[in-house]
């Protein structure tokens, strides 16, 4: 191995440390959401098409006729006297409506409805369900026809129940619906009359029980009032509550005062411990004669400096000054100590005052709690007495009414709308089919985008870089659609796009943080395949380093297809390859920038173009090792950035890594599979070069927003323009 190779490898080995890489993991909810957002339109199209095909493929159902009858549950019966029935049959809430529905759906009521049909009506209902291919076969039972084809539901915001009936015969549908409604009215009347007599007995027993309870609670209330002097309780409670408030405010002030004094004492101790100027604390500086003693010391020190210029140290005036200064310093120290002692005394006093206030507050609060407890107990007894009195009066009222209302028709249920014979079938797609199609569409709408996201192994997010490649994402660069080919590599240097410039600054910051190799050093830029933007990234990053005060050389080592000459408009036939033809085998060859074709692009930024393209770049790379070129360039430049061919296509980048200590891998958004990049990075890791991380290039703005990470330039230039505008106005 040549001198250059050995030198590079040795430097790299001495500075290289294990890289800390993010732990790989499964797909996070955020990554799944991003998969969906990228391809939701595919899922929408497929879901709509499959759901429509599913619905159309279902067999056409037989014609079924639908009719309905409406039952009105009135809130108040228009009787001669306004009394409610003993057995409540009115409806005032959705829960009561639901109870009526459950009664209609009960087996007992269905049997009652079936028994009300005459043989002729039963034959009419069953005829439509006979098998035309087998006329002699028995038809389905009446229960099998009626029960599955009846649905009951409340009408929104009313006390009306809709009884809907489906049947193959329209006349049979109307017959069943009307019979169902009339039978339920009669069913409710029968149940109410049966329970009236038992309700009367129950009410008499409850009335006697409530009377006894009311007498007991009234005696208990009077005894409680006498025991606790309830007449003066309100006044005592107000006085105690006012005292609690005053003590609470005083306690809060005392705690604040104590906290301030504690903070001040801690500051004094910190200043003393760290030998800081304790006079920066205003309470010390303003205490007693501390300020005067400090002024006296400063005056003596100023006088001492004047005496030093005129007298020797043994001169009487010098000694006199020294004694005066010692006395002043001793006085200053004594004054400071007194100030600190005064602070501590104030703190101890505040602490004792707080303890007294806290004791008084606790005692007063206990008195207030006892008074509240007495008030609550009395309120509970009083409420219970009122409730028992009301219950007793209610029961007495019901007993006085029962003899009258038991003779009245008190079932407040009427047929609001009679069921009519439907004139046309209830056609349309069954709800079950629609539900199945909707479920299938829902699964496809979300499943297809996510499934395609799992199948897409290209790098397209920070998650893919950090978990899929196990590398650090240095930053993301958005697509440069509005810039020309010559403007893109100069976007930072020329300030063409502030958001892009900030993104490159973000990459620079990541490199500076993660790099452990001191300057001068060499960084290699490469990618997996052509057209991923490695040369563009290398050019802009070279400008960033130069802008930060690093003398930077950008070297075009893509000997197969040199692009930097085209980017910067340098002369053809001049550069690294012509120089190597003359000096490639001469280890003592001197580096002269003008003869090598190095051109200055910007202050602190030079370019060494490759020259013309060649077909044997590996032999040229060996010549670079023989002539020790890069070590010589590192003596001139702080940073040498080497642009190389794609690493997954040609071996040039791997060979050039011998001359570098660090590298940056450029990856174009949604272009290369992770397996290809991993394989290339594994080869570089085996070579010993430090991989600083990956730059995700050419990202669409929507992806930048979705993934929520891409350096400091991810949110366009609007924020920066706004910031700059505010900055200008402040000036």
C-alpha positions in Angstrom: 0.0 0.0 0.0 1.2 3.5 -0.8 2.2 6.2 1.6 -1.0 8.1 0.9 -3.2 5.0 1.6 -1.3 4.2 4.8 -1.6 7.7 6.0 -5.3 8.0 5.4 -6.0 4.6 6.9 -3.9 5.4 10.0 -5.7 8.7 10.6 -9.1 7.1 10.1 -8.3 4.2 12.4 -7.1 6.5 15.2 -10.2 8.7 15.1 -12.9 6.2 14.3 -15.4 5.2 17.0 -18.4 3.0 16.9 -21.4 4.8 15.4 -24.5 5.1 17.5 -27.4 4.0 15.3 -31.1 4.1 16.1 -32.7 0.9 17.1 -34.7 -0.6 14.3 -38.3 -1.3 15.1 -41.6 -2.2 13.7 -43.9 0.2 11.8 -45.2 3.0 14.0 -48.7 4.3 13.7 -47.3 7.5 12.1 -45.6 5.5 9.4 -48.8 3.5 8.7 -50.7 6.8 8.4 -48.1 8.1 6.0 -48.5 5.0 3.8 -52.2 5.6 3.7 -51.9 9.4 2.9 -49.5 8.6 0.0 -51.9 6.1 -1.8 -55.4 6.8 -0.4 -56.7 7.6 -3.9 -55.7 4.1 -5.1 -57.6 2.5 -2.1 -60.6 4.8 -2.9 -60.8 3.7 -6.5 -60.4 0.0 -5.8 -62.8 0.1 -2.8 -65.5 1.9 -4.9 -65.1 -0.5 -7.8 -65.1 -3.7 -5.7 -68.1 -2.5 -3.5 -70.1 -1.7 -6.7 -69.3 -5.1 -8.2 -70.2 -6.8 -5.0 -73.6 -5.1 -4.9 -74.4 -5.8 -8.6 -73.4 -9.4 -8.3 -76.0 -10.2 -5.6 -79.2 -12.0 -6.9 -82.3 -9.9 -7.4 -84.7 -10.4 -4.5 -88.4 -11.4 -4.9 -90.9 -8.4 -4.8 -91.8 -7.7 -1.2 -94.5 -5.2 -0.2 -94.0 -2.9 2.8 -96.6 -1.0 4.8 -96.7 0.6 8.3 -99.2 1.6 11.0 -98.4 4.3 13.6 -99.4 4.1 17.2 -99.6 7.4 19.2 -98.8 7.2 22.9 -100.5 10.3 24.4 -98.9 12.1 27.4 -102.3 12.9 28.9 -105.7 11.4 28.5 -108.5 13.9 27.8 -110.8 12.6 30.6 -113.5 14.5 32.3 -111.2 14.7 35.4 -107.5 15.0 35.1 -106.4 11.9 36.9 -103.7 9.4 35.9 -104.3 5.7 36.0 -103.2 3.4 38.8 -101.3 1.3 36.3 -99.5 3.9 34.2 -100.0 3.4 30.4 -98.9 6.9 29.2 -95.6 7.5 27.6 -93.3 10.4 28.6 -89.8 9.2 27.6 -87.8 7.1 25.1 -87.3 4.5 27.8 -91.0 4.0 28.2 -91.4 3.7 24.4 -88.7 1.1 24.5 -90.6 -0.9 27.1 -93.7 -0.9 24.8 -91.5 -2.1 21.9 -90.2 -5.0 24.1 -93.8 -5.9 25.0 -94.8 -6.0 21.3 -91.9 -8.3 20.5 -92.6 -10.7 23.4 -93.7 -14.2 22.6 -96.9 -13.8 24.6 -98.0 -10.8 22.5 -97.1 -12.6 19.2 -99.2 -15.6 20.2 -102.1 -13.2 21.0 -101.8 -11.6 17.6 -101.7 -15.0 15.8 -104.7 -16.3 17.6 -106.8 -13.3 16.5 -106.6 -14.2 12.8 -109.5 -16.2 11.3 -108.9 -19.3 9.1 -109.7 -17.3 6.0 -107.2 -14.5 7.0 -104.5 -17.2 7.7 -105.0 -18.7 4.3 -104.7 -15.3 2.7 -101.4 -14.6 4.5 -99.9 -18.1 3.7 -100.9 -18.3 0.0 -98.2 -15.9 -1.2 -95.6 -18.1 0.5 -96.6 -21.4 -1.1 -94.0 -23.1 -3.3 -95.2 -22.8 -6.9 -93.2 -25.8 -7.9 -94.9 -27.9 -5.2 -98.5 -26.7 -4.7 -99.4 -29.6 -2.4 -96.6 -28.9 0.0 -97.6 -27.2 3.3 -96.9 -23.5 3.5 -94.8 -21.9 6.2 -96.4 -21.4 9.6 -98.0 -18.2 10.5 -95.3 -17.5 13.1 -92.5 -18.0 10.5 -94.2 -15.5 8.2 -95.1 -12.8 10.6 -92.3 -12.7 13.2 -89.3 -12.2 10.9 -91.1 -9.6 8.8 -92.2 -7.1 11.5 -90.0 -4.3 12.7 -91.0 -1.7 15.4 -89.1 1.6 15.9 -89.8 5.0 17.5 -90.3 8.0 15.3 -87.7 10.7 16.2 -88.7 13.4 18.7 -92.3 12.1 19.1 -94.2 9.5 21.2 -95.2 7.6 18.1 -94.2 4.0 17.3 -93.9 2.8 13.7 -95.0 -0.8 13.1 -93.5 -1.9 9.7 -94.6 -5.1 8.1 -93.2 -6.8 4.9 -95.2 -9.5 3.0 -95.3 -10.9 -0.5 -99.0 -10.1 -0.6 -99.8 -6.3 -0.2 -103.2 -6.9 1.3 -101.8 -9.4 3.8 -99.2 -6.8 4.8 -101.9 -4.2 5.6 -104.0 -6.8 7.4 -101.1 -7.9 9.7 -100.0 -4.3 10.4 -103.5 -3.1 11.4 -104.2 -6.2 13.4 -100.9 -5.8 15.2 -101.8 -2.3 16.3 -105.4 -3.0 17.4 -104.4 -6.1 19.3 -101.7 -4.2 21.2 -104.2 -1.6 22.4 -106.6 -4.4 23.7 -103.6 -6.2 25.2 -102.6 -3.1 27.1 -106.2 -2.5 28.4 -106.5 -6.1 29.7 -103.2 -5.9 31.6 -104.1 -2.5 33.1 -107.5 -3.8 34.5 -106.0 -6.9 35.9 -103.5 -4.9 38.0 -105.9 -2.3 39.4 -107.2 -4.2 42.4 -103.8 -5.3 43.5 -102.5 -1.8 43.2 -105.2 -0.5 45.6 -104.1 -2.9 48.3 -100.5 -2.1 47.8 -101.2 1.7 48.1 -103.0 1.3 51.5 -100.1 -0.6 53.0 -97.7 2.0 51.8 -99.7 4.9 53.2 -99.6 3.5 56.7 -95.9 2.8 56.4 -95.1 6.4 55.2 -97.2 8.0 58.0 -95.2 6.2 60.7 -91.9 7.2 59.0 -93.0 10.9 58.8 -93.8 11.1 62.5 -90.4 9.6 63.4 -88.4 12.0 61.2 -90.3 15.1 62.5 -89.4 14.2 66.1 -85.8 13.7 65.1 -85.7 17.2 63.4 -87.0 19.0 66.5 -84.5 17.3 68.8 -81.6 18.2 66.5 -82.6 21.9 66.4 -82.8 22.1 70.2 -79.5 20.4 70.7 -77.4 22.5 68.3 -79.1 25.9 68.7 -79.8 26.2 65.0 -81.1 29.8 65.4 -77.6 31.2 66.0 -75.7 28.6 63.8 -75.7 30.8 60.7 -74.1 33.8 62.4 -71.4 31.7 64.0 -70.6 30.0 60.7 -70.1 33.4 59.0 -67.7 34.6 61.6 -65.6 31.4 61.5 -65.6 31.4 57.7 -64.3 35.1 57.6 -61.6 34.1 60.1 -60.5 31.2 57.9 -60.2 33.5 54.9 -58.1 36.1 56.8 -55.8 33.4 58.2 -55.5 31.8 54.8 -54.4 35.1 53.2 -51.9 35.7 56.0 -50.5 32.2 55.8 -50.0 32.6 52.0 -48.2 35.9 52.6 -46.0 34.4 55.3 -45.1 31.4 53.1 -44.2 33.8 50.2 -42.0 35.9 52.6 -40.3 32.8 53.9 -39.7 31.4 50.4 -38.2 34.7 49.3 -35.9 34.8 52.3 -34.8 31.2 51.8 -34.0 31.9 48.2 -32.0 35.0 49.2 -30.0 33.0 51.8 -29.3 30.2 49.3 -28.1 32.8 46.8 -25.7 34.3 49.5 -24.4 30.8 50.2 -23.9 30.1 46.5 -22.1 33.4 46.0 -19.8 32.6 49.0 -19.1 29.1 47.8 -18.2 30.1 44.3 -16.4 33.4 45.4 -18.8 35.6 43.4 -19.3 39.3 44.1 -21.8 39.2 47.0 -22.6 42.8 46.5 -24.6 41.8 43.4 -27.3 40.8 46.0 -29.1 44.0 46.7 -30.1 43.1 50.2 -26.4 42.7 51.2 -25.2 45.7 49.3 -27.9 48.0 50.9 -27.5 46.8 54.5 -25.8 49.1 57.0 -22.4 50.5 55.9 -21.6 47.6 53.5 -21.7 50.0 50.5 -19.6 52.6 52.3 -17.0 50.0 53.3 -16.8 48.8 49.7 -16.4 52.3 48.5 -13.7 52.8 51.1 -11.8 49.7 49.9 -12.1 50.8 46.2 -10.7 54.2 47.2 -7.7 52.7 49.1 -7.0 50.4 46.2 -7.0 53.3 43.8 -4.7 55.2 46.1 -2.4 52.2 46.4 -2.0 52.0 42.6 -0.9 55.6 42.6 1.5 55.0 45.5 3.0 52.0 43.7 4.1 54.2 41.0 5.9 56.6 43.4 7.1 54.7 46.4 8.6 51.4 47.4 6.7 48.9 49.5 8.5 49.9 52.8 7.6 53.6 52.4 5.5 54.8 55.4 2.7 56.0 53.2 2.6 52.5 51.6 2.4 50.9 55.0 -0.2 53.3 56.1 -2.3 52.5 53.0 -1.9 48.8 53.7 -3.1 49.1 57.3 -6.0 51.2 56.2 -7.0 48.7 53.6 -6.8 45.8 56.0 -9.0 47.7 58.5 -11.5 48.5 55.7 -11.6 44.9 54.5 -12.1 43.7 58.0 -14.9 46.2 58.4 -16.4 45.2 55.1 -16.4 41.5 56.1 -17.9 42.3 59.4 -20.7 44.4 57.8 -21.4 41.6 55.3 -21.5 39.0 58.1 -24.0 41.2 60.0 -26.1 41.5 56.8 -26.2 37.7 56.4 -27.0 37.3 60.0 -29.8 39.8 59.7 -31.2 37.8 56.7 -31.1 34.5 58.7 -32.8 36.2 61.7 -35.6 37.5 59.4 -35.9 34.0 57.9 -36.2 32.3 61.4 -38.8 34.9 62.5 -40.8 34.4 59.3 -40.7 30.6 59.8 -42.0 30.9 63.4 -44.7 33.3 62.3 -45.8 30.8 59.6 -46.0 28.0 62.2 -48.2 30.1 64.4 -50.5 31.1 61.5 -50.7 27.4 60.4 -51.7 26.3 63.9 -54.4 29.0 64.1 -55.6 28.2 60.6 -55.9 24.5 61.3 -57.9 25.2 64.5 -60.3 27.7 62.8 -60.7 25.4 59.8 -61.6 22.5 62.1 -64.3 24.8 63.7 -65.7 25.6 60.3 -65.8 21.9 59.3 -67.7 21.1 62.5 -70.3 23.8 61.8 -70.6 22.6 58.2 -71.1 19.1 59.4 -73.9 20.2 61.7 -75.5 22.2 58.9 -75.3 19.2 56.5 -76.8 16.8 59.0 -79.7 19.2 59.6 -80.2 19.7 55.9 -80.2 15.9 55.3 -82.8 15.5 58.1 -84.9 18.3 56.7 -84.8 17.0 53.1 -85.7 13.5 54.2 -88.7 14.9 56.1 -89.9 16.8 53.0 -89.5 13.7 50.9 -91.4 11.5 53.3 -94.2 14.1 53.6 -94.5 14.4 49.9 -94.6 10.6 49.4 -97.3 10.3 52.0 -99.4 13.0 50.4 -99.0 11.4 47.0 -100.2 8.0 48.2 -103.2 9.5 49.9 -104.1 11.4 46.6 -103.8 8.2 44.6 -106.0 6.3 47.1 -108.7 9.0 46.8 -108.7 8.8 43.0 -108.6 5.1 42.5 -112.3 4.4 42.9 -113.0 6.8 40.0 -110.2 6.0 37.5 -110.7 2.3 37.8 -114.0 2.8 35.9 -112.5 4.8 33.1 -110.8 3.8 29.9 -107.4 5.1 30.7 -105.2 3.5 28.0 -103.8 6.5 26.1 -102.8 4.6 22.9 -104.5 5.3 19.6 -103.9 4.5 16.0 -102.4 7.6 14.5 -102.1 6.4 10.9 -103.8 3.3 9.6 -101.8 0.9 7.4 -102.7 1.1 3.7 -102.4 -1.5 1.0 -99.1 -0.7 -0.7 -99.3 -0.2 -4.5 -95.7 -1.2 -5.4 -93.1 -3.4 -3.9 -90.4 -2.2 -1.6 -87.5 -2.7 -4.1 -83.9 -1.9 -3.6 -80.7 -3.4 -2.3 -81.2 -5.2 1.1 -79.4 -3.4 4.0 -77.4 -6.5 4.8 -75.8 -6.4 1.3 -75.1 -2.6 1.6 -73.5 -3.2 5.0 -71.3 -6.0 3.7 -70.3 -3.8 0.7 -69.5 -0.9 3.0 -67.4 -3.1 5.3 -65.5 -4.5 2.3 -65.0 -1.0 0.9 -63.7 0.2 4.3 -61.2 -2.6 4.5 -60.0 -2.1 0.9 -59.9 1.7 1.3 -57.4 1.5 4.2 -55.9 -1.9 3.5 -54.7 -1.4 -0.1 -52.7 1.8 0.6 -51.1 0.3 3.7 -50.4 -3.0 1.9 -48.8 -1.3 -1.0 -46.7 0.7 1.5 -45.4 -2.6 3.0 -44.5 -3.8 -0.5 -42.8 -0.6 -1.4 -39.2 -1.0 0.0 -37.8 2.2 -1.4 -36.4 4.7 1.0 -39.0 7.5 1.5 -38.9 8.6 5.1 -36.8 9.1 8.2 -38.2 5.8 9.5 -36.8 4.0 6.5 -33.4 5.6 7.0 -33.2 5.1 10.8 -34.9 1.8 11.2 -34.6 0.2 7.7 -31.0 1.3 7.0 -29.9 1.6 10.7 -28.3 5.0 9.8 -28.7 8.5 11.0 -30.8 10.9 8.8 -28.7 14.0 8.5 -31.5 15.9 6.8 -33.9 16.0 3.9 -33.7 18.3 0.8 -36.9 19.1 -1.0 -37.2 18.9 -4.8 -35.8 21.9 -6.8 -38.5 22.0 -9.5 -38.3 25.7 -10.2 -34.5 25.9 -10.5 -32.4 25.3 -13.6 -29.6 22.7 -13.8 -26.9 25.3 -13.2 -28.8 26.9 -10.3 -29.3 23.8 -8.3 -25.7 23.1 -7.3 -25.3 26.8 -6.4 -28.6 27.2 -4.6 -26.9 27.9 -1.3 -24.0 30.0 -2.6 -26.4 32.2 -4.7 -29.2 32.3 -2.1 -31.8 31.0 -4.6 -34.1 29.4 -2.0 -34.0 30.3 1.7 -35.8 27.1 2.7 -33.3 24.9 0.8 -30.4 26.9 2.3 -31.7 26.3 5.7 -32.0 22.6 4.9 -28.3 22.4 3.9 -27.4 24.3 7.1 -29.3 21.7 9.0 -27.2 18.9 7.4 -24.0 20.9 8.2 -25.1 21.1 11.9 -25.7 17.4 12.0 -22.3 16.7 10.5 -20.5 19.0 12.9 -22.3 17.4 15.9 -21.6 13.8 14.8 -18.1 14.1 13.4 -15.3 13.2 15.7 -12.5 13.8 13.2 -10.7 17.2 13.6 -9.9 19.4 10.6 -8.2 19.1 8.2 -10.1 16.1 6.9 -11.7 14.6 3.8 -15.4 13.6 3.4 -16.6 11.3 0.6 -20.0 11.9 -1.1 -21.6 9.0 -2.9 -25.0 7.4 -3.7 -26.4 4.1 -4.9 -27.3 4.8 -8.5 -26.9 7.8 -10.9 -29.2 10.8 -10.8 -29.7 10.7 -7.0 -28.2 14.2 -6.5 -24.9 13.4 -4.9 -22.9 15.9 -7.0 -25.6 18.5 -6.3 -25.5 17.8 -2.6 -21.7 17.8 -2.5 -21.6 21.1 -4.3 -24.0 22.9 -1.9 -22.5 21.3 1.2 -19.0 22.5 0.0 -20.5 26.0 -0.2 -22.0 25.6 3.3 -18.6 24.6 4.8 -16.9 27.5 3.1 -19.5 29.9 4.4 -18.7 28.7 7.9 -15.0 29.6 7.5 -13.6 26.3 6.4 -11.2 26.5 3.4 -12.9 23.9 1.2 -11.9 22.0 -2.0 -14.5 20.2 -4.0 -12.9 17.4 -6.0 -14.7 15.7 -8.9 -13.6 12.0 -8.8 -16.4 10.8 -10.9 -14.1 10.0 -13.8 -16.7 8.1 -15.7 -19.2 11.0 -16.0 -17.8 14.3 -14.6 -20.6 16.7 -13.8 -19.1 19.4 -11.6 -17.3 21.0 -14.7 -20.8 21.4 -16.3 -22.3 22.8 -13.0 -19.7 25.5 -12.6 -18.7 26.2 -16.2 -15.0 25.4 -16.0 -12.7 24.8 -19.0 -12.7 21.3 -20.5 -9.5 19.2 -20.6 -8.2 20.8 -17.4 -8.2 19.2 -14.0 -7.2 16.1 -12.0 -6.8 13.6 -14.9 -4.4 15.7 -17.0 -2.3 16.4 -13.9 -2.2 12.7 -13.0 -1.0 11.8 -16.5 2.1 13.9 -15.8 2.6 13.3 -12.1 0.7 10.2 -11.2 3.9 8.1 -10.6 5.9 10.9 -8.9 5.5 10.8 -5.1 7.5 14.0 -4.9 5.3 16.0 -7.3 4.3 19.4 -5.9 0.8 20.6 -5.8 0.4 23.8 -7.7 -3.3 24.9 -7.9 -3.0 26.8 -11.2 -1.3 23.9 -13.0 -3.7 21.4 -11.6 -6.6 23.4 -12.9 -8.1 24.3 -9.5 -10.5 27.2 -9.8 -12.0 29.5 -7.2 -15.8 29.3 -7.1 -16.3 31.6 -4.1 -14.3 32.9 -1.1 -13.0 29.8 0.7 -14.3 27.4 -2.0 -12.2 25.9 -4.8 -13.1 23.3 -7.4 -10.8 20.6 -8.8 -12.6 19.3 -11.9 -12.0 15.8 -13.2 -11.1 16.7 -16.7 -12.4 14.5 -19.5 -14.2 11.2 -18.9 -12.2 8.0 -19.0 -12.9 4.2 -19.1 -10.2 3.0 -16.7 -10.9 5.0 -13.5 -9.6 2.2 -11.1 -6.0 2.6 -12.5 -6.3 6.4 -12.0 -7.3 5.8 -8.4 -4.2 3.8 -7.8 -2.1 6.7 -9.2 -3.8 8.9 -6.6 -2.3 6.7 -3.9 1.2 6.7 -5.5 1.5 10.4 -5.7 0.0 11.0 -2.2 -2.2 13.8 -3.7 -4.9 14.0 -1.0 -2.5 14.3 1.9 -0.8 17.2 0.1 -4.2 18.8 -0.6 -5.1 18.5 3.1 -2.1 20.6 4.0 -3.6 23.4 1.9 -7.3 23.0 2.7 -9.3 22.5 5.9 -11.7 20.2 4.1 -11.6 18.2 0.9 -15.0 17.0 -0.4 -14.7 14.1 -2.9 -17.6 13.5 -5.3 -17.6 9.9 -6.5 -19.5 7.6 -8.9 -22.6 5.6 -7.6 -21.4 3.0 -5.1 -24.0 0.3 -6.1 -23.0 0.5 -9.8 -19.2 1.0 -9.8 -16.4 0.2 -7.3 -14.8 3.6 -7.6 -16.3 5.1 -4.4 -15.2 2.1 -2.3 -11.6 2.5 -3.6 -11.7 6.2 -3.0 -12.9 5.6 0.6 -9.3 4.7 1.4 -8.4 8.4 1.2 -11.2 9.7 3.4 -12.0 9.5 7.1 -15.8 10.1 6.8 -18.5 9.8 4.2 -22.1 11.0 3.6 -24.5 8.8 1.6 -27.1 10.6 -0.6 -30.4 8.9 -1.4 -33.1 10.2 -3.7 -36.7 10.0 -2.4 -38.6 6.8 -3.4 -35.9 5.7 -5.9 -33.7 2.9 -4.5 -34.7 -0.1 -2.5 -33.4 -0.4 1.1 -31.7 -3.7 0.4 -29.5 -2.1 -2.3 -28.5 0.7 0.0 -27.8 -1.6 2.9 -25.6 -3.8 0.7 -23.5 -0.8 -0.4 -23.3 0.6 3.1 -22.1 -2.8 4.5 -19.1 -2.6 2.1 -18.2 0.8 3.3 -18.5 -0.2 6.9 -16.1 -3.1 6.1 -13.6 -0.7 4.7 -13.4 1.2 8.0 -14.7 4.6 6.9 -17.0 6.4 9.3 -20.5 6.9 7.8 -21.9 10.2 9.2 -25.4 9.5 7.9 -27.8 9.8 5.0 -29.2 12.8 3.2 -32.6 12.2 1.7 -32.8 14.2 -1.5 -35.5 15.5 -3.8 -38.4 15.1 -1.3 -41.8 16.4 -2.4 -43.1 19.1 -0.1 -46.2 17.0 0.9 -43.9 14.2 2.1 -41.8 16.7 4.0 -45.0 17.8 5.8 -46.3 14.2 6.3 -43.2 12.8 7.8 -42.6 15.8 10.0 -38.8 15.8 9.7 -36.4 17.2 7.2 -34.1 19.7 8.7 -34.6 23.4 9.2 -35.9 24.1 5.7 -38.9 21.9 5.7 -41.5 24.5 6.1 -40.8 26.6 3.0 -39.5 30.1 3.0 -42.6 31.8 4.3 -41.5 31.6 7.9 -38.0 32.9 7.1 -39.4 35.8 5.1 -41.7 36.6 8.0 -38.8 36.4 10.4 -36.6 38.6 8.3 -39.4 41.1 8.0 -39.9 41.3 11.7 -36.1 41.6 12.2 -36.0 44.5 9.7 -38.8 46.3 11.4 -37.1 45.9 14.8 -34.1 47.8 13.4 
